[in-house]
Each structure stands twice: as structure tokens, then as C-alpha cells.
Amino acid sequence: MSTTGPDLVRINHVTKTFHRGAEDIHVLSSLDLTVAKGEFLALMGPSGSGKSTLLNLIGGLDRPTEGSVEIGGERIDRLSERDLAAWRARHIGFVFQFYNLMPVLNAERNVELPLLLTNLSKRQRREHAENALKVVGLSHRLKHYPRTLSGGEQQRVGIARAIATDPTLLLCDEPTGDLDRKSGDEILTLLQTLNREQGKTIIMVTHDPHASARATRTVHLDKGQLAANAPTD
Amino acid sequence: MKYLGLIWSNLKRHKLRTALTISSIFVAFLLFGFLFAFKEAFNSGVRMADADRLIVRHRVSLIQTLPVSYGPRIISIPGVASVTHMTWFGGIYQDPKNMFASFPVEQGSFFDLYPELTLPAAERAHWSKTRSGAIIGRSLAEKFSWKTGDIIPLTSPIYGEPSNQAAWDLEICGIFDTTKKGGDTSALYFRYDYFDEARPRGKGEVGWFTVRVANASEADAVAAKIDETFANSPYETKAEPEGAFAAGFAQQIGDIGKILIAVLSAVFFTILLVAGNTMNQSVSERTGEIGVLKAMGFTGPLVLVLVLVESCLIALTGGLGGLGSAWGMLTLKNPIASVLPVFYVPESALLLGSVLALALGLISGALPAWHALRIRTADALRRNG
């Protein structure tokens, strides 16, 4: 059973503005959000509402124009590029809509990729990768290349890759957006299991109310601002 | 090392494209090796030249002869230590394609001027007792499988046949080697006294004199004195250091160095475009994957290094393969030994080629690597979606 703890993510008065030529595009406006440790948060909203931008800020892929992003007590918006990359390697696991697996690597080698940045030996890396694939139910597909896997299986490999380094936070950008209902449900169940049984904190961007229903809380974004904030179970 | 698997997998992504790029680089460096072998062949005379040796030839051209009587007059000039003479014979064995360097020489003084040529004492003594005797270089002996004691019939398009004989029947008295690395052992030397007596025309004439000066620093002054001695005679001379003589001989067909640079510049510029285009295309089509790597925590500089290593591996595989093949082919067999007896890829060219291959890898990978370093992770990921 999952339990939520102290705040893991604190977004304080965050504004994000993109410059396109002479035009300024305000994607997020003075946004505040906290996510507790062990929470499974769904970020919903129409296209252009700023969901992915917010996910990028939390994942340290981008920096806010104003405001602060604090993860586990650390101001990541103040980190240098180099430190931010090292921080991502330690604390963040990304799950993408289109899986983003390396086509030239088999499932095991794909999952091993983030482990290359650790000090683990080759044998230890392989063990970690095998364990992660076991968690997502793909221990029988270690040597399979992405092109030989179904969409659902590819997303499972993507999730195994995201959890291989045992990150603090899982960030999922439309993880079921490219899957049929059945495969999508399996992925959501897997995420729910990771949240409930392993205590993983998950933030998931989705358009799909069916997907957001699996989260412990749903946040709606509209025009760069928080629209609603309600627990779902 | 732990990233080599990832790099190797990327190289295998488009096997045909990678193979074609490596092949084009291979051919360029094979050409590089052969061109440097040509350069080495034409410059070998300059490289082998001794600083204290002068060549004295007819002022008009090398094909004009000089009287043999100049020898005693040259040795009497202050600063001259020793003198010998040589004549281009143009000997042919059985077939015109078997022409090789052959010279009648003054057997008594020959080794004083060319101490780098080594011949066992017994063979040398045998040569001194055999009027129609000849000595041959090791590579020439190997080429025709000749051995000491063989009688070889030669003809000469310049001097014809000896009186009352169908050919110049020369007995091989010895096989010489050289102490100089890359030195020429493809020539034949036989006795001038036999040659001069038997030749139907041009008696008493020689091709050129080789002079050793007592002091290398006075070589130019001694050369001037020699020319001065024979000025206003029917056989005016041109004396010059052996290196300058060899360089002038090579330059008769053009400036090999400039030709080499022109050809190689064109080849390498083309190859740079080919390799650069391949790397650019290869990195550009996996921008999304670069975004994923960066999202995982791969730093920009690490991604830059991965791309550069990949491009260097392509360039070094093709480059070292081409250089190695050129070296191997010419080491195993000189395909034009009768034209260019010294024909091999020098070590300096192998080193320069290796450096060029590395530079090719770095330059061709620089632009895509810089792109991979600079691109924002979020932008790169968006390309994938």
C-alpha cells in the first residue's frame, strides 16, 4: 500500500516564457505545485497548457524563467549543466510516449544505458538490467531488439530503463499515448504497482481520463496555470 | 571503454553506408601510400647522396660523354681525395622489358667512392681477376634468380654488341648489399677496361666522374675548381654535389613534391566531404536518441566525445587499412622494380598518414559532434516525437 511522505517536489512561482522571434510565449505563469514523496500524480490539460514544459522543468531538462524548482530539497534550477546532468542520472527516470529506445540495442542493452553512467561493473550492470526487465515482466525478452517487440513491450522496456538506476522520481510523458487500450492498461497497472509496492514517486502527463484515474492525485493545467487539484482515490 | 559497445552499435546502424565510407577512405589512403612510395623512389638518390661526393658530368647534358683522361686531371686538383667514373650502359637481359641499371665502372677505385656497397673479400678478389666479370645487387640477383658463377648475356641499345660477339657475356663474380637503409641493390657493375676494349664505338669516353672531396664543407669550392679547369675545352664540365645531381635528375619529370601535394589535397578534400557528410547524416537522424541520452544524464561533452570517437573509428579503420595495404603490397613485391628499384612506403609516410587519418576523423566529426553538444535536450526529444 502506498503512503505519501514529505514534499519531494516544490514548484514555487514558476514562470516559463519562450521567445520566438519578437514574440514572447508565456507557457507557465507563476505556478505553484508540490508533490509528496510516494505520490502518483497525473498532470492533465489540453494541448499547449504547459504540461510537458512543467515535466521538463521538474526533470531538469529546462530552466524556469522565474521562480524555483526544488526536488528533494535541492534547487535544481541553480545547478550547472554538468551538475544537472549528473543529478538527472541519479534522481530521474524518464518514460516517453514513443518509448525512445535505441533501435541498435537489444532490450537488455537499452536498459543498461543509464547504468553506464554509474560505477557499476559490466556484470553488475547486466544484473541490474535483468532485474529491471524482470520487474516489468520481460525477463524472457532480454536479447530482443525493439523492432521485434510490440508497442506495449517496448514501453515496458522503456519503464525498465527508467527504473534501472532506482531513481527518486519517475516522469512519464503520455506513457500510454501510443498504445491500444489493453496495452495501455497493462502499462498503467505496472506504474501503479511501482508506486504502490516500491514506493516510487510518479508524475505522469496524460490526456486520458482513464489513465489519470489510476493516479493518486490529478492536477489540471490550463493556459499555464493550475486549474484543479483533487485526489482520485 | 564501457561506451565502445554503444559506439559499435551505432556504426552498425547502416552497415552499407559505414562500409562505403570506410572503403572510400581506404582507397584514398592506399593512394596516399603509393604516392609517397613514388616520392621516395624519386628522392632516394638525394637521400642516399653523400655530402662529400660530387658528380662531374658534361656541361650540356648527362647523355654527353667525357674523356676518361679527365680522371687523372681531376685527382690532381687540390681538395679532391679520390675519383672514379661510371657510364650508363642500358643493359637488357633477353627482353627489352628486362632493362635494368648497369654501368661499366673502374673496378680499382669503385669501392673507394661507394663504401656503402659491401661485397665479400673473396668475391671482390675474384672480380679483380675476371676481366668480363660483373657484380650485381641483392635485389637484382633475387629478381632473376642469378647466382655467383652464372654467365649472363646482355645487350645494349646504346653500345650495341661487343666485337665478334652476339652479346655482352658477363660472369657474375659477386653479389653486393648496401649498408644504407632503403639503398639500391638493383644495379649491375662490370669492368670498364673490358667494356672499353670490346665496345665498337665511343672508346676512351665515360658517362661521368664521381669525386670524393677531402672536406665536405669545401665541396662547392672544389666543384667550381673542376669546372674552371675544363672551361673552354670541347668537353666542358658541370660539377655538383651528388644530392643536387640526384634532385636535378628527379626533376626532369617534374616537381614530385608539388604533384604529390596537389593530388593528395584534392583527394583528401573530397574524402573530408564524404566522411563529413556521412557523420552529419548519421548524427542528424538520431537527434532524438541524443536527446534521450542527455535526458538520462549523459553530459554534452560526453556525447561530443562519443560522436568524435565514432567518426575517428571510421577514419582510422579506412585510413590505417589503406596505409597498411599499401605498405604490405609494396613490401611483399615491388611491381615496377625495373623502372623504380627503390619503391616502398617510408615509415615517415605511415606516421604522417596515421596522423592525417586521425585528423580526418576529428574534422569530419567536429560539426555533428558540436551539434550534439549544443542541442537542448528538450528540443532534441521533441524531434523524436
Interface residues (C-beta under 8 A of the other chain):
Chain A: N56 G59 L61 D62 E81 R82 A85 A86 W87 R88 A89 R90 I92 F94 F96 Q97 F98 N100 M102 P103 V104 L105 R109 L113 P114 L116 L117 K122
Chain B: K2 Y3 G5 L6 S9 N10 K12 R13 G288 E289 G291 V292 L293 K294 A295 M296 G297 F298 T299 G300 P301 R376 T377 A378 L381 N384 G385
